[in-house]
Amino acid sequence: MRFPPSLAIAAALLIAASWARADDSGGPWYRGRVVDAQTKQPLAATVVLVYWNVLAVAPGHPERFWHAEEVVTGARGEFAIRARPPRAPAPGTRISRPYVSILKPGWAPFPYGQSSPVLAPRGLDAVLATMRQMPVGIELPRLTTRAGGARLLDS
């Protein structure tokens, strides 16, 4: 049995529309302000990255990168980055929890070396939940040696 071409086109459009993201312009948002841990001065031009991985439900398939949102802080060290996770790419897959990295050359990165917020015992998930409700202050200490930065990443 053959389907009319118009029916096949309509079916393809419906499938594409169901996979597209709904309203890319809206929130919710992760909000915060990045400052130097010692001077409390804002850190402009700091990269804030939120990313998600895709996970296969079937065993034996590795977690892999799927989508990222990235912004650079302004002169006041403030950022707002969309917190809405992407849709899973296909049936049998799901999206991981969000991961966050905040990076500025010469300063310890978040979430490895910040002095505030303290992650344990609540962990990154609690910080992200707070960021969705109100801006969170993130204090990054200045690295004094190259070895200090390498030590953070090794731990």
PyMOL commands that place a pseudoatom at each C-alpha (Angstrom):
pseudoatom trace, name=CA, resn=MET, resi=1, chain=A, elem=C, hetatm=0, pos=[0.000, 0.000, 0.000]
pseudoatom trace, name=CA, resn=ARG, resi=2, chain=A, elem=C, hetatm=0, pos=[1.413, 3.377, -1.029]
pseudoatom trace, name=CA, resn=PHE, resi=3, chain=A, elem=C, hetatm=0, pos=[0.860, 6.550, 0.946]
pseudoatom trace, name=CA, resn=PRO, resi=4, chain=A, elem=C, hetatm=0, pos=[0.216, 9.802, -0.903]
pseudoatom trace, name=CA, resn=PRO, resi=5, chain=A, elem=C, hetatm=0, pos=[3.284, 12.130, -0.919]
pseudoatom trace, name=CA, resn=SER, resi=6, chain=A, elem=C, hetatm=0, pos=[1.358, 14.807, 0.990]
pseudoatom trace, name=CA, resn=LEU, resi=7, chain=A, elem=C, hetatm=0, pos=[0.744, 12.360, 3.854]
pseudoatom trace, name=CA, resn=ALA, resi=8, chain=A, elem=C, hetatm=0, pos=[4.446, 11.446, 4.010]
pseudoatom trace, name=CA, resn=ILE, resi=9, chain=A, elem=C, hetatm=0, pos=[5.416, 15.145, 4.067]
pseudoatom trace, name=CA, resn=ALA, resi=10, chain=A, elem=C, hetatm=0, pos=[2.880, 15.873, 6.817]
pseudoatom trace, name=CA, resn=ALA, resi=11, chain=A, elem=C, hetatm=0, pos=[4.199, 12.959, 8.888]
pseudoatom trace, name=CA, resn=ALA, resi=12, chain=A, elem=C, hetatm=0, pos=[7.797, 14.161, 8.465]
pseudoatom trace, name=CA, resn=LEU, resi=13, chain=A, elem=C, hetatm=0, pos=[6.842, 17.687, 9.546]
pseudoatom trace, name=CA, resn=LEU, resi=14, chain=A, elem=C, hetatm=0, pos=[5.051, 16.363, 12.629]
pseudoatom trace, name=CA, resn=ILE, resi=15, chain=A, elem=C, hetatm=0, pos=[8.080, 14.293, 13.634]
pseudoatom trace, name=CA, resn=ALA, resi=16, chain=A, elem=C, hetatm=0, pos=[10.444, 17.239, 13.099]
pseudoatom trace, name=CA, resn=ALA, resi=17, chain=A, elem=C, hetatm=0, pos=[8.199, 19.537, 15.118]
pseudoatom trace, name=CA, resn=SER, resi=18, chain=A, elem=C, hetatm=0, pos=[8.033, 17.060, 18.000]
pseudoatom trace, name=CA, resn=TRP, resi=19, chain=A, elem=C, hetatm=0, pos=[11.855, 16.948, 18.193]
pseudoatom trace, name=CA, resn=ALA, resi=20, chain=A, elem=C, hetatm=0, pos=[12.326, 20.709, 17.984]
pseudoatom trace, name=CA, resn=ARG, resi=21, chain=A, elem=C, hetatm=0, pos=[12.774, 22.643, 21.189]
pseudoatom trace, name=CA, resn=ALA, resi=22, chain=A, elem=C, hetatm=0, pos=[9.812, 24.594, 22.418]
pseudoatom trace, name=CA, resn=ASP, resi=23, chain=A, elem=C, hetatm=0, pos=[10.323, 28.359, 22.724]
pseudoatom trace, name=CA, resn=ASP, resi=24, chain=A, elem=C, hetatm=0, pos=[14.110, 28.759, 22.752]
pseudoatom trace, name=CA, resn=SER, resi=25, chain=A, elem=C, hetatm=0, pos=[13.841, 32.332, 24.065]
pseudoatom trace, name=CA, resn=GLY, resi=26, chain=A, elem=C, hetatm=0, pos=[12.380, 31.594, 27.501]
pseudoatom trace, name=CA, resn=GLY, resi=27, chain=A, elem=C, hetatm=0, pos=[13.813, 30.596, 30.867]
pseudoatom trace, name=CA, resn=PRO, resi=28, chain=A, elem=C, hetatm=0, pos=[14.306, 29.244, 33.395]
pseudoatom trace, name=CA, resn=TRP, resi=29, chain=A, elem=C, hetatm=0, pos=[17.746, 30.745, 33.987]
pseudoatom trace, name=CA, resn=TYR, resi=30, chain=A, elem=C, hetatm=0, pos=[20.829, 30.064, 36.062]
pseudoatom trace, name=CA, resn=ARG, resi=31, chain=A, elem=C, hetatm=0, pos=[21.955, 33.427, 37.464]
pseudoatom trace, name=CA, resn=GLY, resi=32, chain=A, elem=C, hetatm=0, pos=[25.050, 34.445, 39.323]
pseudoatom trace, name=CA, resn=ARG, resi=33, chain=A, elem=C, hetatm=0, pos=[27.889, 36.877, 39.848]
pseudoatom trace, name=CA, resn=VAL, resi=34, chain=A, elem=C, hetatm=0, pos=[31.548, 35.888, 39.635]
pseudoatom trace, name=CA, resn=VAL, resi=35, chain=A, elem=C, hetatm=0, pos=[34.014, 37.795, 41.838]
pseudoatom trace, name=CA, resn=ASP, resi=36, chain=A, elem=C, hetatm=0, pos=[37.649, 37.580, 42.915]
pseudoatom trace, name=CA, resn=ALA, resi=37, chain=A, elem=C, hetatm=0, pos=[37.722, 35.681, 46.238]
pseudoatom trace, name=CA, resn=GLN, resi=38, chain=A, elem=C, hetatm=0, pos=[40.232, 38.052, 47.851]
pseudoatom trace, name=CA, resn=THR, resi=39, chain=A, elem=C, hetatm=0, pos=[39.241, 41.497, 46.570]
pseudoatom trace, name=CA, resn=LYS, resi=40, chain=A, elem=C, hetatm=0, pos=[35.520, 40.766, 45.986]
pseudoatom trace, name=CA, resn=GLN, resi=41, chain=A, elem=C, hetatm=0, pos=[35.829, 42.692, 42.693]
pseudoatom trace, name=CA, resn=PRO, resi=42, chain=A, elem=C, hetatm=0, pos=[33.735, 41.411, 39.765]
pseudoatom trace, name=CA, resn=LEU, resi=43, chain=A, elem=C, hetatm=0, pos=[35.468, 39.194, 37.224]
pseudoatom trace, name=CA, resn=ALA, resi=44, chain=A, elem=C, hetatm=0, pos=[34.515, 40.379, 33.735]
pseudoatom trace, name=CA, resn=ALA, resi=45, chain=A, elem=C, hetatm=0, pos=[35.083, 38.220, 30.649]
pseudoatom trace, name=CA, resn=THR, resi=46, chain=A, elem=C, hetatm=0, pos=[34.646, 34.966, 32.592]
pseudoatom trace, name=CA, resn=VAL, resi=47, chain=A, elem=C, hetatm=0, pos=[33.237, 32.035, 30.611]
pseudoatom trace, name=CA, resn=VAL, resi=48, chain=A, elem=C, hetatm=0, pos=[30.178, 30.308, 32.093]
pseudoatom trace, name=CA, resn=LEU, resi=49, chain=A, elem=C, hetatm=0, pos=[29.312, 26.983, 30.466]
pseudoatom trace, name=CA, resn=VAL, resi=50, chain=A, elem=C, hetatm=0, pos=[26.344, 24.711, 31.182]
pseudoatom trace, name=CA, resn=TYR, resi=51, chain=A, elem=C, hetatm=0, pos=[26.283, 21.437, 29.285]
pseudoatom trace, name=CA, resn=TRP, resi=52, chain=A, elem=C, hetatm=0, pos=[24.349, 18.187, 29.107]
pseudoatom trace, name=CA, resn=ASN, resi=53, chain=A, elem=C, hetatm=0, pos=[25.283, 14.721, 27.952]
pseudoatom trace, name=CA, resn=VAL, resi=54, chain=A, elem=C, hetatm=0, pos=[23.078, 12.156, 26.296]
pseudoatom trace, name=CA, resn=LEU, resi=55, chain=A, elem=C, hetatm=0, pos=[22.725, 8.740, 27.924]
pseudoatom trace, name=CA, resn=ALA, resi=56, chain=A, elem=C, hetatm=0, pos=[21.485, 5.585, 26.266]
pseudoatom trace, name=CA, resn=VAL, resi=57, chain=A, elem=C, hetatm=0, pos=[19.018, 3.562, 28.305]
pseudoatom trace, name=CA, resn=ALA, resi=58, chain=A, elem=C, hetatm=0, pos=[20.535, 0.295, 27.023]
pseudoatom trace, name=CA, resn=PRO, resi=59, chain=A, elem=C, hetatm=0, pos=[23.672, -0.866, 28.852]
pseudoatom trace, name=CA, resn=GLY, resi=60, chain=A, elem=C, hetatm=0, pos=[27.036, -0.662, 27.136]
pseudoatom trace, name=CA, resn=HIS, resi=61, chain=A, elem=C, hetatm=0, pos=[26.560, 2.760, 25.544]
pseudoatom trace, name=CA, resn=PRO, resi=62, chain=A, elem=C, hetatm=0, pos=[28.818, 5.502, 26.900]
pseudoatom trace, name=CA, resn=GLU, resi=63, chain=A, elem=C, hetatm=0, pos=[27.646, 8.921, 28.033]
pseudoatom trace, name=CA, resn=ARG, resi=64, chain=A, elem=C, hetatm=0, pos=[28.520, 11.530, 25.401]
pseudoatom trace, name=CA, resn=PHE, resi=65, chain=A, elem=C, hetatm=0, pos=[28.267, 15.275, 24.950]
pseudoatom trace, name=CA, resn=TRP, resi=66, chain=A, elem=C, hetatm=0, pos=[24.930, 16.518, 23.591]
pseudoatom trace, name=CA, resn=HIS, resi=67, chain=A, elem=C, hetatm=0, pos=[24.323, 20.262, 24.090]
pseudoatom trace, name=CA, resn=ALA, resi=68, chain=A, elem=C, hetatm=0, pos=[25.837, 23.352, 25.726]
pseudoatom trace, name=CA, resn=GLU, resi=69, chain=A, elem=C, hetatm=0, pos=[24.857, 26.917, 26.604]
pseudoatom trace, name=CA, resn=GLU, resi=70, chain=A, elem=C, hetatm=0, pos=[27.666, 29.460, 27.047]
pseudoatom trace, name=CA, resn=VAL, resi=71, chain=A, elem=C, hetatm=0, pos=[27.892, 33.110, 28.108]
pseudoatom trace, name=CA, resn=VAL, resi=72, chain=A, elem=C, hetatm=0, pos=[30.640, 35.538, 29.097]
pseudoatom trace, name=CA, resn=THR, resi=73, chain=A, elem=C, hetatm=0, pos=[30.235, 37.714, 32.189]
pseudoatom trace, name=CA, resn=GLY, resi=74, chain=A, elem=C, hetatm=0, pos=[29.925, 41.456, 31.755]
pseudoatom trace, name=CA, resn=ALA, resi=75, chain=A, elem=C, hetatm=0, pos=[31.793, 44.235, 33.547]
pseudoatom trace, name=CA, resn=ARG, resi=76, chain=A, elem=C, hetatm=0, pos=[29.862, 43.525, 36.782]
pseudoatom trace, name=CA, resn=GLY, resi=77, chain=A, elem=C, hetatm=0, pos=[30.732, 39.815, 36.671]
pseudoatom trace, name=CA, resn=GLU, resi=78, chain=A, elem=C, hetatm=0, pos=[27.058, 38.872, 36.260]
pseudoatom trace, name=CA, resn=PHE, resi=79, chain=A, elem=C, hetatm=0, pos=[25.641, 36.143, 34.085]
pseudoatom trace, name=CA, resn=ALA, resi=80, chain=A, elem=C, hetatm=0, pos=[22.316, 34.595, 33.149]
pseudoatom trace, name=CA, resn=ILE, resi=81, chain=A, elem=C, hetatm=0, pos=[22.359, 31.375, 31.191]
pseudoatom trace, name=CA, resn=ARG, resi=82, chain=A, elem=C, hetatm=0, pos=[19.385, 29.307, 30.126]
pseudoatom trace, name=CA, resn=ALA, resi=83, chain=A, elem=C, hetatm=0, pos=[18.728, 26.339, 32.405]
pseudoatom trace, name=CA, resn=ARG, resi=84, chain=A, elem=C, hetatm=0, pos=[16.345, 24.426, 30.178]
pseudoatom trace, name=CA, resn=PRO, resi=85, chain=A, elem=C, hetatm=0, pos=[17.836, 21.062, 29.168]
pseudoatom trace, name=CA, resn=PRO, resi=86, chain=A, elem=C, hetatm=0, pos=[17.590, 19.957, 25.547]
pseudoatom trace, name=CA, resn=ARG, resi=87, chain=A, elem=C, hetatm=0, pos=[15.278, 17.176, 24.502]
pseudoatom trace, name=CA, resn=ALA, resi=88, chain=A, elem=C, hetatm=0, pos=[16.618, 13.651, 24.153]
pseudoatom trace, name=CA, resn=PRO, resi=89, chain=A, elem=C, hetatm=0, pos=[17.704, 13.031, 20.552]
pseudoatom trace, name=CA, resn=ALA, resi=90, chain=A, elem=C, hetatm=0, pos=[15.916, 9.721, 20.070]
pseudoatom trace, name=CA, resn=PRO, resi=91, chain=A, elem=C, hetatm=0, pos=[13.755, 7.147, 21.804]
pseudoatom trace, name=CA, resn=GLY, resi=92, chain=A, elem=C, hetatm=0, pos=[15.831, 5.035, 24.188]
pseudoatom trace, name=CA, resn=THR, resi=93, chain=A, elem=C, hetatm=0, pos=[18.016, 7.974, 25.268]
pseudoatom trace, name=CA, resn=ARG, resi=94, chain=A, elem=C, hetatm=0, pos=[17.813, 10.521, 28.073]
pseudoatom trace, name=CA, resn=ILE, resi=95, chain=A, elem=C, hetatm=0, pos=[19.592, 13.725, 28.975]
pseudoatom trace, name=CA, resn=SER, resi=96, chain=A, elem=C, hetatm=0, pos=[21.994, 13.905, 31.932]
pseudoatom trace, name=CA, resn=ARG, resi=97, chain=A, elem=C, hetatm=0, pos=[21.797, 16.418, 34.759]
pseudoatom trace, name=CA, resn=PRO, resi=98, chain=A, elem=C, hetatm=0, pos=[23.468, 19.715, 33.877]
pseudoatom trace, name=CA, resn=TYR, resi=99, chain=A, elem=C, hetatm=0, pos=[27.189, 20.194, 34.393]
pseudoatom trace, name=CA, resn=VAL, resi=100, chain=A, elem=C, hetatm=0, pos=[28.637, 23.677, 34.980]
pseudoatom trace, name=CA, resn=SER, resi=101, chain=A, elem=C, hetatm=0, pos=[32.104, 25.095, 34.404]
pseudoatom trace, name=CA, resn=ILE, resi=102, chain=A, elem=C, hetatm=0, pos=[33.148, 28.681, 35.128]
pseudoatom trace, name=CA, resn=LEU, resi=103, chain=A, elem=C, hetatm=0, pos=[36.554, 29.569, 33.746]
pseudoatom trace, name=CA, resn=LYS, resi=104, chain=A, elem=C, hetatm=0, pos=[38.823, 32.606, 33.727]
pseudoatom trace, name=CA, resn=PRO, resi=105, chain=A, elem=C, hetatm=0, pos=[42.540, 32.365, 32.985]
pseudoatom trace, name=CA, resn=GLY, resi=106, chain=A, elem=C, hetatm=0, pos=[44.552, 33.015, 36.145]
pseudoatom trace, name=CA, resn=TRP, resi=107, chain=A, elem=C, hetatm=0, pos=[41.737, 32.034, 38.558]
pseudoatom trace, name=CA, resn=ALA, resi=108, chain=A, elem=C, hetatm=0, pos=[40.745, 28.656, 39.981]
pseudoatom trace, name=CA, resn=PRO, resi=109, chain=A, elem=C, hetatm=0, pos=[37.838, 27.163, 38.017]
pseudoatom trace, name=CA, resn=PHE, resi=110, chain=A, elem=C, hetatm=0, pos=[34.365, 26.365, 39.301]
pseudoatom trace, name=CA, resn=PRO, resi=111, chain=A, elem=C, hetatm=0, pos=[33.501, 23.701, 40.488]
pseudoatom trace, name=CA, resn=TYR, resi=112, chain=A, elem=C, hetatm=0, pos=[37.058, 22.623, 41.397]
pseudoatom trace, name=CA, resn=GLY, resi=113, chain=A, elem=C, hetatm=0, pos=[38.713, 25.519, 43.147]
pseudoatom trace, name=CA, resn=GLN, resi=114, chain=A, elem=C, hetatm=0, pos=[36.154, 28.158, 44.111]
pseudoatom trace, name=CA, resn=SER, resi=115, chain=A, elem=C, hetatm=0, pos=[36.109, 29.419, 47.665]
pseudoatom trace, name=CA, resn=SER, resi=116, chain=A, elem=C, hetatm=0, pos=[32.364, 30.067, 47.581]
pseudoatom trace, name=CA, resn=PRO, resi=117, chain=A, elem=C, hetatm=0, pos=[29.817, 28.536, 47.330]
pseudoatom trace, name=CA, resn=VAL, resi=118, chain=A, elem=C, hetatm=0, pos=[30.889, 25.505, 49.323]
pseudoatom trace, name=CA, resn=LEU, resi=119, chain=A, elem=C, hetatm=0, pos=[29.503, 22.461, 47.513]
pseudoatom trace, name=CA, resn=ALA, resi=120, chain=A, elem=C, hetatm=0, pos=[29.713, 19.687, 50.082]
pseudoatom trace, name=CA, resn=PRO, resi=121, chain=A, elem=C, hetatm=0, pos=[27.580, 18.110, 51.439]
pseudoatom trace, name=CA, resn=ARG, resi=122, chain=A, elem=C, hetatm=0, pos=[24.729, 19.471, 49.291]
pseudoatom trace, name=CA, resn=GLY, resi=123, chain=A, elem=C, hetatm=0, pos=[26.669, 19.261, 46.054]
pseudoatom trace, name=CA, resn=LEU, resi=124, chain=A, elem=C, hetatm=0, pos=[26.365, 21.001, 42.716]
pseudoatom trace, name=CA, resn=ASP, resi=125, chain=A, elem=C, hetatm=0, pos=[22.695, 20.098, 42.286]
pseudoatom trace, name=CA, resn=ALA, resi=126, chain=A, elem=C, hetatm=0, pos=[21.738, 22.240, 45.298]
pseudoatom trace, name=CA, resn=VAL, resi=127, chain=A, elem=C, hetatm=0, pos=[23.782, 25.190, 43.970]
pseudoatom trace, name=CA, resn=LEU, resi=128, chain=A, elem=C, hetatm=0, pos=[22.077, 24.891, 40.571]
pseudoatom trace, name=CA, resn=ALA, resi=129, chain=A, elem=C, hetatm=0, pos=[18.650, 24.755, 42.215]
pseudoatom trace, name=CA, resn=THR, resi=130, chain=A, elem=C, hetatm=0, pos=[19.474, 27.953, 44.127]
pseudoatom trace, name=CA, resn=MET, resi=131, chain=A, elem=C, hetatm=0, pos=[20.755, 29.619, 40.923]
pseudoatom trace, name=CA, resn=ARG, resi=132, chain=A, elem=C, hetatm=0, pos=[17.334, 29.035, 39.362]
pseudoatom trace, name=CA, resn=GLN, resi=133, chain=A, elem=C, hetatm=0, pos=[15.691, 30.894, 42.252]
pseudoatom trace, name=CA, resn=MET, resi=134, chain=A, elem=C, hetatm=0, pos=[18.142, 33.786, 42.740]
pseudoatom trace, name=CA, resn=PRO, resi=135, chain=A, elem=C, hetatm=0, pos=[21.625, 34.891, 41.671]
pseudoatom trace, name=CA, resn=VAL, resi=136, chain=A, elem=C, hetatm=0, pos=[24.449, 33.058, 43.466]
pseudoatom trace, name=CA, resn=GLY, resi=137, chain=A, elem=C, hetatm=0, pos=[27.790, 34.668, 44.270]
pseudoatom trace, name=CA, resn=ILE, resi=138, chain=A, elem=C, hetatm=0, pos=[30.738, 32.627, 43.058]
pseudoatom trace, name=CA, resn=GLU, resi=139, chain=A, elem=C, hetatm=0, pos=[34.170, 33.508, 44.420]
pseudoatom trace, name=CA, resn=LEU, resi=140, chain=A, elem=C, hetatm=0, pos=[37.183, 32.349, 42.441]
pseudoatom trace, name=CA, resn=PRO, resi=141, chain=A, elem=C, hetatm=0, pos=[40.633, 32.563, 44.065]
pseudoatom trace, name=CA, resn=ARG, resi=142, chain=A, elem=C, hetatm=0, pos=[43.505, 33.861, 41.964]
pseudoatom trace, name=CA, resn=LEU, resi=143, chain=A, elem=C, hetatm=0, pos=[46.064, 31.199, 41.062]
pseudoatom trace, name=CA, resn=THR, resi=144, chain=A, elem=C, hetatm=0, pos=[49.562, 32.187, 42.098]
pseudoatom trace, name=CA, resn=THR, resi=145, chain=A, elem=C, hetatm=0, pos=[51.472, 29.402, 40.315]
pseudoatom trace, name=CA, resn=ARG, resi=146, chain=A, elem=C, hetatm=0, pos=[50.958, 27.119, 37.344]
pseudoatom trace, name=CA, resn=ALA, resi=147, chain=A, elem=C, hetatm=0, pos=[51.479, 24.147, 39.689]
pseudoatom trace, name=CA, resn=GLY, resi=148, chain=A, elem=C, hetatm=0, pos=[48.567, 25.356, 41.835]
pseudoatom trace, name=CA, resn=GLY, resi=149, chain=A, elem=C, hetatm=0, pos=[46.218, 25.151, 38.858]
pseudoatom trace, name=CA, resn=ALA, resi=150, chain=A, elem=C, hetatm=0, pos=[47.459, 21.711, 37.858]
pseudoatom trace, name=CA, resn=ARG, resi=151, chain=A, elem=C, hetatm=0, pos=[47.001, 20.477, 41.456]
pseudoatom trace, name=CA, resn=LEU, resi=152, chain=A, elem=C, hetatm=0, pos=[43.331, 21.530, 41.373]
pseudoatom trace, name=CA, resn=LEU, resi=153, chain=A, elem=C, hetatm=0, pos=[42.672, 19.520, 38.250]
pseudoatom trace, name=CA, resn=ASP, resi=154, chain=A, elem=C, hetatm=0, pos=[44.526, 16.440, 39.535]
pseudoatom trace, name=CA, resn=SER, resi=155, chain=A, elem=C, hetatm=0, pos=[42.463, 16.161, 42.717]
for i in range(1, 155): cmd.bond("trace and resi %d" % i, "trace and resi %d" % (i + 1))
show_as sticks, trace
zoom trace
